[in-house]
Amino acid sequence: MIQRLLNVVVAFTFFILGMTLAYYKQFMADPPEHYAIHCRALNYTDKECYTKSDVELIVFGKILDND
């Protein structure tokens, strides 16, 4: 009985340790490149060379309906 309980506790400990390390690695990783491209497009200031719809077409492939 004690051996079985010890096995469960050890397995649970390693499971929690593995999940913690996986989440830490994912949290500390750089965001994907397309996130940065989308953020730049959404925060793009109005310029003479490109209109907002041009930037949306280049980045998203379509014109977004939000203004």
C-alpha positions as a Python dict, from the first residue, in 0.01 Angstrom:
ca = {
    (1, 'M'): (0, 0, 0),
    (2, 'I'): (276, 247, 93),
    (3, 'Q'): (476, 150, -217),
    (4, 'R'): (176, 227, -440),
    (5, 'L'): (118, 562, -267),
    (6, 'L'): (487, 650, -306),
    (7, 'N'): (470, 564, -679),
    (8, 'V'): (167, 790, -724),
    (9, 'V'): (334, 1078, -538),
    (10, 'V'): (654, 1047, -743),
    (11, 'A'): (462, 1026, -1071),
    (12, 'F'): (250, 1328, -977),
    (13, 'T'): (560, 1526, -875),
    (14, 'F'): (733, 1460, -1207),
    (15, 'F'): (414, 1541, -1397),
    (16, 'I'): (381, 1879, -1221),
    (17, 'L'): (752, 1950, -1275),
    (18, 'G'): (724, 1869, -1647),
    (19, 'M'): (415, 2085, -1692),
    (20, 'T'): (580, 2373, -1506),
    (21, 'L'): (890, 2356, -1725),
    (22, 'A'): (682, 2333, -2044),
    (23, 'Y'): (472, 2636, -1952),
    (24, 'Y'): (781, 2833, -1848),
    (25, 'K'): (952, 2756, -2179),
    (26, 'Q'): (642, 2856, -2377),
    (27, 'F'): (591, 3173, -2173),
    (28, 'M'): (952, 3287, -2213),
    (29, 'A'): (973, 3210, -2586),
    (30, 'D'): (968, 3488, -2843),
    (31, 'P'): (627, 3543, -3001),
    (32, 'P'): (584, 3416, -3358),
    (33, 'E'): (692, 3656, -3631),
    (34, 'H'): (342, 3693, -3778),
    (35, 'Y'): (218, 3836, -3446),
    (36, 'A'): (465, 4122, -3481),
    (37, 'I'): (362, 4180, -3843),
    (38, 'H'): (-8, 4195, -3748),
    (39, 'C'): (63, 4433, -3459),
    (40, 'R'): (265, 4663, -3684),
    (41, 'A'): (-13, 4664, -3941),
    (42, 'L'): (-279, 4745, -3684),
    (43, 'N'): (-67, 5024, -3532),
    (44, 'Y'): (59, 5158, -3866),
    (45, 'T'): (40, 5533, -3881),
    (46, 'D'): (-113, 5698, -4182),
    (47, 'K'): (153, 5776, -4441),
    (48, 'E'): (146, 5915, -4792),
    (49, 'C'): (299, 5606, -4955),
    (50, 'Y'): (44, 5345, -4837),
    (51, 'T'): (-318, 5373, -4741),
    (52, 'K'): (-455, 5174, -4450),
    (53, 'S'): (-635, 4941, -4691),
    (54, 'D'): (-307, 4879, -4880),
    (55, 'V'): (-135, 4773, -4558),
    (56, 'E'): (-428, 4547, -4465),
    (57, 'L'): (-419, 4384, -4809),
    (58, 'I'): (-44, 4323, -4783),
    (59, 'V'): (-50, 4180, -4429),
    (60, 'F'): (-389, 4012, -4397),
    (61, 'G'): (-479, 3948, -4760),
    (62, 'K'): (-809, 4132, -4724),
    (63, 'I'): (-942, 4468, -4613),
    (64, 'L'): (-1060, 4465, -4251),
    (65, 'D'): (-1393, 4625, -4168),
    (66, 'N'): (-1292, 4786, -3837),
    (67, 'D'): (-1192, 5152, -3840),
}
